[in-house]
């Protein structure tokens, strides 16, 4: 009897796990550093900066002591599959906030596709000019509002998770030291040592 081939969902989950989930679960650093990385990655992935997001993450993340593996993992949420729906969501939300007329999804998706195809021949800046202020301004405004609103819970959620993980590791180290007959204070410093950073 042959094994059944993996489902579409199972095949899609593999890259998501490798690019997004595993880097977050394996990330090292203080809870503050991990939380800053999550906030930065969430904020960047929800802005219309595809193509330069990782550069921005490095330039901003290093001085902030943000965890770059987490930031970069979250940046992968905006990718060729998600970019058009995300950009339309920014645009739609921006027009709603600015009380401006909204173009339909299909119309705007075709325009984005056409401009992305023309980038090679006419350049990135000309493609932006072709989209015009009636698209770019609400899209940028909407994205900045959405990115800021979601970066805050990303920071708080990852910080809480990292603090729980650090406390669990400290308990495990203390238990291991007790089994070996050493006092916990004599064992190597635990992950909570970095917490204040």
Kinemage of the C-alpha trace (Angstrom):
@kinemage 1
@onewidth
@group {chain A} dominant
@subgroup {mainchain}
@vectorlist {calphas} color= white
{ca unk a 1} P 0.000 0.000 0.000
{ca unk a 2} L 1.531 3.313 -1.081
{ca unk a 3} L 1.541 6.398 1.087
{ca unk a 4} L -0.903 9.135 0.209
{ca unk a 5} L 0.662 12.290 -1.193
{ca unk a 6} L 0.586 15.261 1.159
{ca unk a 7} L -2.398 17.579 0.910
{ca unk a 8} L -2.148 21.106 -0.473
{ca unk a 9} L -2.375 22.469 3.078
{ca unk a 10} L 0.447 20.188 4.246
{ca unk a 11} L 2.640 21.242 1.307
{ca unk a 12} L 1.935 24.920 1.999
{ca unk a 13} L 2.614 24.533 5.740
{ca unk a 14} L 6.211 23.320 5.197
{ca unk a 15} L 7.583 26.610 3.846
{ca unk a 16} L 5.510 28.632 6.340
{ca unk a 17} L 6.935 26.611 9.206
{ca unk a 18} L 10.519 26.901 7.909
{ca unk a 19} L 10.380 30.630 7.100
{ca unk a 20} L 8.125 31.936 9.886
{ca unk a 21} L 7.399 29.577 12.782
{ca unk a 22} L 10.778 27.834 13.297
{ca unk a 23} L 12.874 31.048 13.350
{ca unk a 24} L 10.584 32.515 15.992
{ca unk a 25} L 10.546 29.385 18.175
{ca unk a 26} L 14.351 28.994 17.949
{ca unk a 27} L 15.174 32.697 18.412
{ca unk a 28} L 17.654 33.514 21.157
{ca unk a 29} L 17.949 36.727 23.109
{ca unk a 30} L 16.290 38.669 25.838
{ca unk a 31} L 12.496 38.953 25.924
{ca unk a 32} L 12.879 42.659 25.072
{ca unk a 33} L 15.046 41.930 22.027
{ca unk a 34} L 12.648 39.256 20.780
{ca unk a 35} L 9.657 41.578 21.287
{ca unk a 36} L 11.392 44.433 19.451
{ca unk a 37} L 12.140 42.071 16.556
{ca unk a 38} L 8.491 40.994 16.403
{ca unk a 39} L 7.241 44.582 16.456
{ca unk a 40} L 9.733 45.686 13.792
{ca unk a 41} L 9.014 42.707 11.510
{ca unk a 42} L 5.252 43.114 11.882
{ca unk a 43} L 5.459 46.833 11.190
{ca unk a 44} L 7.675 46.406 8.115
{ca unk a 45} L 5.705 43.531 6.596
{ca unk a 46} L 2.570 45.688 6.753
{ca unk a 47} L 4.090 48.658 4.921
{ca unk a 48} L 4.419 49.008 1.140
{ca unk a 49} L 8.196 48.567 1.232
{ca unk a 50} L 8.543 45.172 -0.472
{ca unk a 51} L 12.032 44.814 -1.867
{ca unk a 52} L 13.753 46.904 0.799
{ca unk a 53} L 12.157 45.536 3.979
{ca unk a 54} L 15.160 43.432 5.037
{ca unk a 55} L 17.544 46.344 4.526
{ca unk a 56} L 15.302 48.577 6.635
{ca unk a 57} L 15.083 45.824 9.287
{ca unk a 58} L 18.887 45.711 9.555
{ca unk a 59} L 19.339 49.502 9.543
{ca unk a 60} L 16.641 50.066 12.188
{ca unk a 61} L 16.902 46.798 14.104
{ca unk a 62} L 20.606 46.875 14.947
{ca unk a 63} L 20.557 50.198 16.842
{ca unk a 64} L 17.310 49.155 18.572
{ca unk a 65} L 18.849 45.781 19.567
{ca unk a 66} L 15.875 44.053 17.943
{ca unk a 67} L 16.092 40.357 17.170
{ca unk a 68} L 16.713 40.308 13.405
{ca unk a 69} L 15.828 36.623 12.772
{ca unk a 70} L 12.332 37.254 14.157
{ca unk a 71} L 11.976 40.532 12.229
{ca unk a 72} L 13.029 38.873 8.964
{ca unk a 73} L 10.779 35.852 9.570
{ca unk a 74} L 7.771 38.145 9.948
{ca unk a 75} L 8.751 40.124 6.856
{ca unk a 76} L 8.113 36.929 4.859
{ca unk a 77} L 4.384 37.460 5.484
{ca unk a 78} L 4.462 39.943 2.612
{ca unk a 79} L 5.485 37.924 -0.422
{ca unk a 80} L 4.484 37.527 -4.068
{ca unk a 81} L 1.350 35.599 -3.048
{ca unk a 82} L 0.122 38.082 -0.440
{ca unk a 83} L 1.352 41.410 -1.826
{ca unk a 84} L -1.662 42.377 -3.962
{ca unk a 85} L -4.307 41.537 -1.290
{ca unk a 86} L -2.214 43.337 1.344
{ca unk a 87} L -1.677 46.420 -0.786
{ca unk a 88} L -5.363 46.546 -1.641
{ca unk a 89} L -6.258 46.250 2.056
{ca unk a 90} L -3.954 49.195 2.827
{ca unk a 91} L -5.498 51.191 -0.022
{ca unk a 92} L -9.091 50.315 0.968
{ca unk a 93} L -8.486 51.163 4.634
{ca unk a 94} L -6.709 54.394 3.693
{ca unk a 95} L -9.580 55.537 1.456
{ca unk a 96} L -12.009 54.708 4.262
{ca unk a 97} L -10.042 56.796 6.779
{ca unk a 98} L -9.506 59.654 4.322
{ca unk a 99} L -13.095 59.482 3.031
{ca unk a 100} L -11.958 59.177 -0.567
{ca unk a 101} L -13.524 57.108 -3.380
{ca unk a 102} L -12.278 53.515 -3.596
{ca unk a 103} L -11.400 51.670 -6.797
{ca unk a 104} L -12.446 48.017 -7.071
{ca unk a 105} L -10.073 45.185 -6.157
{ca unk a 106} L -9.899 43.718 -9.662
{ca unk a 107} L -9.225 47.101 -11.261
{ca unk a 108} L -6.464 47.965 -8.796
{ca unk a 109} L -4.942 44.453 -8.869
{ca unk a 110} L -4.623 44.655 -12.664
{ca unk a 111} L -3.050 48.111 -12.401
{ca unk a 112} L -0.530 46.899 -9.784
{ca unk a 113} L 0.307 43.881 -11.942
{ca unk a 114} L 0.824 46.082 -14.990
{ca unk a 115} L 3.083 48.486 -13.108
{ca unk a 116} L 5.150 45.664 -11.558
{ca unk a 117} L 5.690 44.232 -15.048
{ca unk a 118} L 6.829 47.647 -16.303
{ca unk a 119} L 9.365 48.228 -13.511
{ca unk a 120} L 12.158 46.594 -15.518
{ca unk a 121} L 11.587 48.737 -18.603
{ca unk a 122} L 10.588 52.082 -17.060
{ca unk a 123} L 12.038 51.939 -13.563
{ca unk a 124} L 10.552 51.734 -10.079
{ca unk a 125} L 9.995 55.477 -9.606
{ca unk a 126} L 8.125 55.821 -12.889
{ca unk a 127} L 5.884 52.891 -11.908
{ca unk a 128} L 5.090 54.688 -8.655
{ca unk a 129} L 4.305 57.890 -10.565
{ca unk a 130} L 1.984 55.920 -12.858
{ca unk a 131} L -0.010 54.663 -9.864
{ca unk a 132} L -0.545 58.270 -8.850
{ca unk a 133} L -1.316 60.022 -5.604
{ca unk a 134} L -4.956 58.851 -5.608
{ca unk a 135} L -3.657 55.304 -5.030
{ca unk a 136} L -0.319 55.812 -3.273
{ca unk a 137} L -1.392 58.288 -0.600
{ca unk a 138} L -4.341 56.274 0.795
{ca unk a 139} L -2.346 53.043 0.454
{ca unk a 140} L 0.614 54.443 2.389
{ca unk a 141} L -1.571 56.100 5.022
{ca unk a 142} L -3.682 52.970 5.489
{ca unk a 143} L -0.630 50.729 5.741
{ca unk a 144} L 1.042 52.902 8.380
{ca unk a 145} L -2.097 52.870 10.540
{ca unk a 146} L -2.552 49.078 10.172
{ca unk a 147} L 1.166 48.392 10.746
{ca unk a 148} L 1.262 50.484 13.905
{ca unk a 149} L -1.948 48.980 15.298
{ca unk a 150} L -0.647 45.416 14.795
{ca unk a 151} L 2.986 46.009 15.817
{ca unk a 152} L 1.913 46.860 19.379
{ca unk a 153} L 0.158 43.515 20.099
{ca unk a 154} L 3.024 41.698 18.314
{ca unk a 155} L 5.469 43.320 20.740
{ca unk a 156} L 3.342 42.567 23.805
{ca unk a 157} L 2.499 39.003 22.748
{ca unk a 158} L 6.064 37.974 21.918
{ca unk a 159} L 7.405 39.623 25.073
{ca unk a 160} L 4.906 37.694 27.230
{ca unk a 161} L 5.750 34.444 25.416
{ca unk a 162} L 9.512 35.065 25.767
{ca unk a 163} L 9.198 35.820 29.485
{ca unk a 164} L 7.255 32.572 30.024
{ca unk a 165} L 9.860 30.648 28.006
{ca unk a 166} L 12.741 32.203 29.990
{ca unk a 167} L 11.034 31.382 33.309
{ca unk a 168} L 10.419 27.785 32.174
{ca unk a 169} L 14.066 27.400 31.154
{ca unk a 170} L 15.221 28.824 34.497
{ca unk a 171} L 13.009 26.286 36.355
{ca unk a 172} L 14.397 23.461 34.190
{ca unk a 173} L 17.981 24.549 34.928
{ca unk a 174} L 17.234 24.745 38.640
{ca unk a 175} L 15.667 21.268 38.582
{ca unk a 176} L 18.636 19.840 36.652
{ca unk a 177} L 21.065 21.446 39.095
{ca unk a 178} L 19.120 20.026 42.052
{ca unk a 179} L 19.238 16.532 40.528
{ca unk a 180} L 23.001 16.847 40.098
{ca unk a 181} L 23.366 18.033 43.703
{ca unk a 182} L 24.420 21.600 42.893
{ca unk a 183} L 22.738 24.752 44.032
{ca unk a 184} L 20.938 26.615 41.219
{ca unk a 185} L 23.062 29.704 41.932
{ca unk a 186} L 26.228 27.734 41.130
{ca unk a 187} L 24.994 26.702 37.687
{ca unk a 188} L 25.553 28.718 34.529
{ca unk a 189} L 23.543 31.933 34.179
{ca unk a 190} L 20.101 31.368 32.728
{ca unk a 191} L 18.295 33.203 29.967
{ca unk a 192} L 16.771 35.653 32.454
{ca unk a 193} L 20.199 37.322 32.743
{ca unk a 194} L 19.555 39.064 29.432
{ca unk a 195} L 16.019 40.150 30.284
{ca unk a 196} L 16.890 43.704 31.236
{ca unk a 197} L 18.408 44.448 27.804
